[in-house]
Amino acid sequence: MIEPINEEVGNDHNSQTLAASAKKPRSKRLKRLVLFLLSIYVGLCLMLMIIQRKLIYFPAREASLTPASLELPVDRFHQITVKSDDGLTLHGWHLLPPGRSALDETERQWELDLGRPVILFFPGNAGNRGYRSTEMEQLSRLNADVFLIDYRGYGDNTGVPSEKNFAKDARSVWSHLVDNEGISPDRILLLGESLGGGVAVSLASELSQQGVDPGGLFLKTTFSSLVDVAYSHYPWVPCGLLMTERYPSAKNIIHITCPISILHGLNDEIVPFKLAQRLYEAAPEESSSNIPKTFIELPTATHNNVLQVAGKEYLKSVDAILQLIRR
């Protein structure tokens, strides 16, 4: 006896077959879409890794940066040249305090021999020393000599900017001040601004581990690490895996034995305030001379307007650490 075909079962089987066959193309399309998006993501990450230095360093190049060309007082702004460890010539300025002057190199050395505190200024990632002449002038009013030597690749300096190269430049400038200019290490305040804070922390850490104490370390609008800054702007990128320029200040600062002050604007849109707090938390509680670390919060300041909106607080904070050097 032949059983009749169950049309409902047959129809159901056909429907399942059609549904399964329809799922396969959709699944393949989904996989292709995921692979396509993944390839774009990986490509973007690789591109960011390759061009990261172009996203970090913004030097303003100039054929000549002399005080005379910028109409600065030549009896107070003096041209300085420093030989780097790898043979480059780095150009910069030495600014005397108001009311002091030197007409030649001999008189400039006489001024240095008077023993005033010296501010060694490590600026941020953009511009050159010409952009900082006003800030140098303000700092010099604290009765301090101010030195700013441009990084390689900045201003009228040759060379390629990088974390490794900036560390070389910082060591070379330090050696020049101590060995050639005859300045005692305990007279020198390292002042690091933004990316320059990473440079200053690295130098202070290296010196401290060698048993050499600078007079102090003042950090303005800087960060716990450049990787942390990158994550704050590109949270979708594995910055920790891709970045070669890292400036790990929170790791380096734990070795520093000189007095430390950190200043940061609450409204900083480039280096989030929490990264300055993270750096402060990592710093030793006090220096080898029992000076407690300090943190100065600027309620209205952003990243680039500290001098304009909180200049008095900034200079007062720098002066406080200079007073420790004068003791």
C-alpha positions in Angstrom: 0.0 0.0 0.0 1.4 3.4 -1.0 1.2 6.0 1.6 0.0 9.4 0.4 2.5 12.2 0.5 2.1 14.5 3.4 2.1 17.9 1.7 2.4 19.8 4.9 5.6 18.0 5.8 6.9 18.4 2.3 6.2 22.1 2.3 7.8 22.5 5.7 10.9 20.7 4.6 11.1 22.9 1.5 10.7 26.1 3.6 13.5 25.0 5.9 15.7 24.3 2.9 15.0 27.7 1.3 15.6 29.4 4.7 18.9 27.6 5.1 20.0 28.5 1.6 19.0 32.1 2.2 21.0 32.3 5.4 24.2 31.2 3.7 24.5 34.2 1.4 23.6 36.5 4.3 26.2 34.9 6.5 28.8 35.2 3.8 27.9 38.9 3.2 28.1 39.5 7.0 31.6 37.9 7.2 32.8 39.9 4.2 31.5 43.1 5.8 33.2 42.3 9.1 36.5 41.5 7.3 36.2 44.7 5.2 35.6 46.9 8.3 38.3 45.1 10.2 40.8 45.7 7.3 39.8 49.4 7.4 40.4 49.6 11.1 43.7 47.8 10.9 44.8 50.1 8.0 43.9 53.2 10.0 45.8 51.9 13.0 48.8 51.2 10.9 48.6 54.6 9.3 48.4 56.3 12.7 51.5 54.3 13.8 53.5 55.3 10.8 52.6 59.0 10.9 52.6 59.3 14.7 55.5 61.7 14.8 53.7 64.0 12.4 50.8 64.0 14.9 53.0 64.8 17.8 55.7 67.2 16.7 54.8 70.6 15.1 58.1 72.5 14.8 58.2 76.0 13.3 61.3 76.1 11.2 63.1 79.4 10.7 66.4 80.2 8.9 67.5 82.6 11.6 66.2 83.2 15.1 68.3 86.0 16.6 67.2 88.4 19.3 67.9 91.3 16.9 65.7 89.9 14.1 62.8 89.7 16.6 63.5 93.1 18.0 64.4 91.7 21.5 66.8 93.5 23.7 70.2 92.2 22.7 71.8 93.2 26.0 69.6 90.7 27.8 68.8 88.0 25.2 72.0 86.2 24.3 72.6 83.6 21.6 73.7 80.2 22.9 74.9 77.2 21.0 75.1 73.7 22.4 76.8 70.6 20.8 74.6 67.5 21.1 76.1 64.1 21.9 75.7 63.1 18.3 77.3 66.2 16.8 74.4 68.5 16.0 74.5 72.2 16.9 71.5 73.3 18.9 70.7 77.0 19.1 69.0 78.8 21.9 68.8 81.9 24.2 70.0 82.9 27.6 67.8 85.7 29.0 69.1 87.9 31.9 66.7 89.3 34.5 65.3 92.9 34.1 67.8 95.5 35.1 70.8 93.3 34.2 72.7 93.5 30.9 75.8 92.1 29.2 77.4 93.5 26.1 79.7 90.6 25.4 80.4 87.0 26.4 82.7 88.0 29.2 80.0 90.2 30.8 77.4 87.4 30.3 79.7 85.0 32.3 80.1 87.6 35.0 76.3 87.8 35.3 76.0 84.0 35.6 78.8 84.0 38.2 76.5 86.1 40.5 74.7 82.9 41.4 71.1 83.6 40.6 68.7 80.6 40.1 68.6 79.4 36.5 65.4 78.2 34.8 66.0 75.6 32.1 62.8 75.8 30.0 61.7 72.7 28.0 58.8 73.9 25.8 55.9 72.0 24.3 55.6 70.3 20.9 54.9 73.3 18.7 56.6 76.4 17.5 60.1 77.4 18.6 61.9 79.7 21.1 60.7 82.8 19.2 57.1 81.9 20.3 58.2 81.8 24.0 60.0 85.1 24.3 57.1 86.7 26.3 57.0 83.8 28.7 60.8 83.8 29.1 60.5 87.5 29.9 57.9 86.9 32.5 59.9 84.1 34.1 63.1 86.3 34.2 61.2 88.8 36.3 61.5 86.3 39.1 65.1 87.4 39.2 66.3 84.3 37.5 68.4 83.6 34.4 66.3 81.7 31.8 67.7 79.3 29.2 65.7 77.9 26.3 67.5 75.8 23.7 65.3 74.6 20.9 65.0 70.9 20.3 66.5 69.5 17.1 64.3 70.1 14.1 62.9 73.2 15.7 63.7 76.8 14.8 67.1 77.0 13.1 68.2 73.6 14.3 68.7 70.6 12.0 67.8 67.1 12.9 64.7 64.9 13.4 62.3 65.3 16.4 61.8 62.1 18.5 61.5 61.1 22.1 65.0 59.5 21.9 66.5 62.5 20.3 64.9 65.0 22.7 66.4 63.0 25.6 69.8 63.4 23.9 69.3 67.1 23.5 68.2 67.5 27.1 71.3 65.7 28.4 73.5 67.8 26.1 72.0 71.1 27.3 72.3 70.1 30.9 76.0 69.2 30.4 76.6 72.5 28.7 75.1 74.5 31.6 77.0 72.6 34.2 80.3 72.0 32.5 80.6 74.9 30.1 78.6 77.6 31.8 79.8 76.6 35.3 76.3 76.5 36.8 75.9 74.3 39.9 73.1 71.6 39.5 71.4 72.8 42.6 70.8 76.3 41.0 68.9 74.8 38.1 65.1 74.6 38.0 63.9 72.3 35.2 60.6 73.7 33.8 58.7 71.4 31.5 55.7 72.5 29.6 53.3 69.9 28.0 55.5 67.6 25.9 58.5 69.3 27.4 57.3 68.0 30.8 58.0 64.5 29.5 61.5 65.6 28.5 62.1 67.3 31.9 60.9 64.4 33.9 63.1 62.0 31.9 66.2 64.2 32.5 65.4 64.7 36.2 64.9 61.0 36.7 68.2 60.1 35.0 70.1 62.7 37.0 68.5 61.6 40.3 69.4 58.0 39.6 73.0 59.2 39.1 73.0 60.9 42.5 72.7 64.4 41.0 69.8 66.6 42.3 68.7 69.6 40.2 67.4 72.5 42.2 63.8 71.5 41.4 61.3 70.3 38.8 58.3 72.4 37.7 55.7 70.8 35.4 53.1 72.8 33.6 50.2 71.3 31.7 51.9 68.0 31.3 50.8 64.3 31.5 51.3 60.9 33.1 52.4 59.5 29.7 51.9 60.4 26.0 50.1 57.1 25.6 47.5 58.2 28.1 47.0 61.4 26.2 46.5 59.4 23.0 44.0 57.1 24.6 42.0 60.2 25.7 41.7 61.4 22.1 41.6 58.0 20.3 40.0 55.5 22.7 39.2 53.1 19.8 42.9 52.8 18.9 45.3 50.3 20.7 47.7 53.2 21.4 49.7 51.2 23.9 50.6 48.7 21.2 51.2 51.1 18.4 53.1 54.1 19.9 56.8 54.3 19.8 56.8 57.9 21.3 55.7 57.2 24.8 57.2 59.7 27.3 56.3 57.5 30.4 56.5 60.3 33.0 54.5 58.5 35.7 57.1 55.7 35.6 60.0 58.0 35.5 58.9 60.5 38.2 59.1 57.9 41.0 62.9 58.1 40.8 63.1 61.9 41.2 64.7 63.2 44.4 64.5 67.0 43.9 61.5 69.2 44.9 58.5 68.8 42.5 55.6 71.1 41.6 52.9 70.3 39.1 50.5 73.0 37.7 47.5 72.2 35.5 44.3 73.9 34.2 41.0 72.3 35.1 39.7 73.0 31.6 42.7 71.6 29.7 41.2 70.2 26.5 44.4 68.6 25.2 45.9 67.0 28.3 43.0 66.0 30.5 43.2 67.2 34.1 43.1 63.6 35.4 46.4 62.8 33.7 48.1 65.6 35.7 46.6 64.1 38.9 47.8 60.7 37.9 51.3 62.0 37.5 51.1 63.8 40.8 50.0 60.6 42.6 53.0 58.8 41.1 55.5 61.4 42.3 57.4 60.8 45.6 55.7 62.5 48.6 58.8 64.6 49.3 62.3 65.3 48.0 65.5 64.0 49.4 65.7 67.3 51.3 62.2 66.7 52.8 60.3 69.2 50.6 56.7 68.0 50.0 55.5 67.8 46.4 52.9 70.4 45.4 49.9 70.5 43.0 48.5 73.8 41.7 45.0 73.6 40.1 44.0 76.5 37.8 40.2 76.5 37.7 39.8 78.6 34.5 42.9 77.7 32.5 42.9 75.5 29.3 46.0 74.0 27.8 47.4 77.1 26.0 46.2 80.1 28.0 47.9 79.7 31.4 50.0 82.8 31.1 47.0 84.9 29.9 44.3 83.8 32.5 46.4 82.6 35.4 49.8 84.3 34.9 50.0 85.5 38.5 49.3 82.0 40.0 51.7 80.4 37.6 54.6 82.8 38.3 53.9 82.7 42.0 54.2 78.9 41.9 57.4 79.0 40.0 58.8 81.6 42.4 58.0 79.4 45.4 60.3 76.6 44.1 62.9 79.2 43.2 62.9 80.4 46.8 63.9 76.9 47.8 66.9 77.2 45.5 67.9 80.6 47.0 68.0 79.2 50.6 
